[in-house]
Amino acid sequence: MAFAIINLNVDVDSCLSGLWASLGLGRPKSGIKKLEKEMARLRGKRDDIKNQIDEAEREGRIPTNEVSQWLLEVETLEGKVAAIKQDFQSIGCFSCHCFNQTGGMLSQAQQAREQVSIRESLNCCSMNRRVAKKLGEANELMSRADALDPIATVGPPEPTVILPISHRPPVGIESYVKDIVGYIDGGDDSVIAIYGMGGVGKTTMLKSIHQHYLLKHSIFDRVIWLVASKDCQFKRLQMDISKSLGLKTMQENDDERTCGDKLFSYLKNKKCLLLLDDIWEHVNLQLLGMAHSATERRQQQQPRKVVVFTTRSETICAQMKAGKKIKVKCLDTNQAWQLFEENSYGDVLCSDGGINFIARELAKECAGLPLALITVAQAMSGKRSWEAWNDALHQIRDKHEWTTIGLPEDSVVMYKAFKLSYDSLENDSIRECLLCCALWPEDYGIHKYYELIPCWIGCGIIREFNVINEAFAKGRSHLEALMAASLLERSSEIGNFYSRHCVTMHDVIRDMALLMVSGLDLEGIKRKWIVKAGIGLSHLLRQEEWQEAERASFMSNQITSLQEYGASTFSKLSMLFLHANCGLTIPPAFFASMPHLEYLDLSNCRITQLPEDIDSLTELQYLNLSYNPIIRLPTKFGCLGKLEYLRLRKTKIETMLNGTISNLSMLKWLDIREIHPTPEWWWDELKCFKGHPQLSVAIDIDATTANIERLNILPNVSIWNLTIYGKDASSKLPSLDLSTLLWSYNVSDNLESLTIINVAVDKLMLTVDMGHESSFGCLKILYLFDLQLLEKISLNGVVLRELYIFGCPMLKDVSWVLQLSCLNHLEINNCPKMKELISQVGNSDSNSICSSSIQRLALNDMPNLNCIADQPLLFPYLEYISVLDCPKLKKLPFGVEILKNRLKRIDGEDNWWNNLDWDDQIIKNSLTPYFRFR
């Protein structure tokens, strides 16, 4: 038999490549890329729909079944695509050589390799089919998305049964924070307690945890910060949560159960972390919309909810059924000295060996309590002599001084520190200012200009001044002294229009201040202040409980009616705060019971009328009736012969008897802003005023030349705060040159704040000439609101400190702010044509880099803003920057060099922060600890 040996040298790979292509079975990599691109589009659409759902849920609506099904399908598809990508990585198809490229017989090794290639080819074929199928599903889901309308609908009522609820860290807290974050992430405990004595650092710790989870926001859908405080009302906690969530279904008149149902309904499908600071009693977490039973969560498949709270009491930890308890201890000797050093300014500790020795002894006396260490260190920072330090040590060691007033043992260390700091304040006026801060509720944000400084002026702490500007300047000076001593703190809500001007008093410092004003102080001076503010009272205390009081604060309660008392019942009472008791009614003879009253705050009580016997308050010097719908003042109001300060802001007084105000011969300050429509009585009363030679007035006027001329001829009047208000677009002033208008010195010389609202003006100019009769030399604050036609602003020589521009759609930039060398606060909101904040930085022919004096910068609702400055611009003083709803702003105007200056915080949305362009990832990593999600 003859055999024919035929050698077929065939390139099988080449022969079959056309077959693979004809079957659509090319290599998977390109298909994977197409699938990833389509999935990115799908995820973007999904996120948009989730945002719409979130907004709808705040209004009490729920997603439709169709939308819920679509979201479920997207989630399922994401899981399958992830599996495809993982398989693709594992089979190594990036270089798929499916057939041998050489001719001839295959060796045994080559044949083995060829078997692997064939298997890989089959895998690639399978992969291509899977990719193609999922790409089709993604396309189909994308096409269905546009037809999802409506997104949400009104849901059925929820059952009333709620599921059971079974940058550099401060010294000494880093290990605690690390442990607590580990407990939270571990998932075993749903209620975690942080407990310890007042001033030990619990709140600081909780704030660090808050910041950690704001930066890692993907772990929880909602991170909620809530401050409870002593005597707080549970309903207030519910409303605070609602406010932080933006929940629109909660109403003030809802009862606690209804509020709890609404919170639970909104939060039930969300992973939540609630950080609850400073609780003094058991808090019903069910009615806060939270659940903490791990067993129940697994059975119900609920998203995880975690509560971390702080308290001074270990008993509260047990009552709250905390699964994990962390006791915060005082610092050890080395940590205590480190914290003391960090809070001692300058080189005083190393300037003298004797001072350093005494400083270490003072630190030991603080017993490792952080708040005491900070308070003492900052109180002593200005002392340069050994004698002063030695005296302080003797004072703090004087046991007799502390034992005579019967302090609780756990309060002695803090009280000694507080008293040392209190005594170290410059003068009695500043000390009295500090004590006044305790009249407000615990953890309350006290507005510096609306509440605190007016209080200091009204109660006589600040008395010697010609115009109110001088009084406020003195008040700001006192405020800085208290903040420098760490006895007051700046509010952390810097992005909020109101809160950024607020200060707070640490609850332990407030407790110490109240100790001093509740009886005999250490000098044997008897004080009797009654402070029951913000604790939910519905009635005043019994007569015998406050009959001997000198000052009484019942502000921010729920008192709606006052009882009648006998004449002169409260003969020692000089100050009474009833602010923010909404719906308050005052009986006819109420004022006769307090004949020596000098200070009365009835603001924001919804009072419609005052009793006619108000003239019995013959000693009254300060009266605040602001934010009440009062339509007229009592007939004998003009008989308040000692009244010096009258605040009628945002009342509804339409008419006034002649002489009601003009007869108040001692009047120094009158606030009649926001009374709309502007009544005519202001002109009749002020033109006849013949009292104090310079009555400081805050007033709104309609934008007419006639009204400006009226202001100019008012005798004995100095305009301190002025609002020029346009009624409508007909208030047309093509060019408003404030410096050429015929302002008299009584209008412009002491004008500190100017607001222009809704005036149809396209150009605004102001040039300050100190040699001119009308100088505007005191102008510090300028508000521009709803100037729809404004295109150009020119300010020359103006010493502005704060500038606010809201709703000026034609304004394209604010390059001229670089000429305002003293400007420290700039806020711009809703200026849609603005693409660059500063379009021209200095001289284009110069190589110099300009700098800005701005300390606080806030940019809100600027849809086309893409640049802060078109050239390098230094911000050596910048402390805070807030950016909200500015989607095109992709780059910050500074890098890590800002950290060498004063930067403290950056506020913004997480999407904005994560999508910023960075020259280097190191810059983002360095600035991230300063970022706060809003």
Protein Blocks (a to p, Z undefined) as FASTA:
>chain_A
ZZddddddddfklmmmmmmmmnopacfklmmmmmmmmmmmmmmmmmmmmmmmmmmmmnop
acdfklmmmmmmmmmmmmmmmmmmmmmmmnopmbccfbcfbecjddfklmmmmmmmmmmm
mmmmmmmmmmmmmmmmmmmmmmmmmmmccfbdcdddddfbdcddfkpacehilmmmmmmm
mmmmnomacbdcddddehilpmmmmmmmmmmmmmmmmlpmbdcdddebghiafklmmmmm
mmmnopakbcfklcfklmmmmmmmmmmmpccddddehiabdcdfklnopafbfklmmmno
pacdddddddfbfklmmmnopabdcddddddfklmmmmmmmmmghjllmmpmklmmmmmm
mmmmnnopaklmmmmmmmmmmpcbfklmmmmmmmmmmmklmmmnopafklmmmmmmmmmm
mmmpmblmlmmmmmmmmmpcehiacdfklmmmmmmmmnomambdfblklmmmmmmmmmmm
mmmnopaccdfblmbmklmmpccddfklmmmmmmmmnmccfkopacdddddehklpabdc
dfklmmmpmbdcfehiabfbdcdddehklmmbmbdcfehighiacdfklmmmmmmbcbdc
fehklpabdcfklmmmmmbcbdcfehiabfbdcfklmmmmmbmbdcfehiabfbdcehkl
mmmmmbcbdcfehiacddfklmmmmmmpccdfbdcddddddddfklmmmmmmpghiacfb
dcdddfblmlccfbacfklpccdfklmmmmmbdcdehiacfbdcddddfkbmblolmpmb
dcdehilkbmbdcdehiacfbdcdehiakbgbjflmmmmmmbcbdcdehiaklmbfblcg
cjfkbcbdcddfbfbdcdehifkbcbfbfcdcddfkbmbdcdehilklmbdcbdfklmmm
mbfbdcddfklmmmpccfbfklmmmmmmmpccZZ
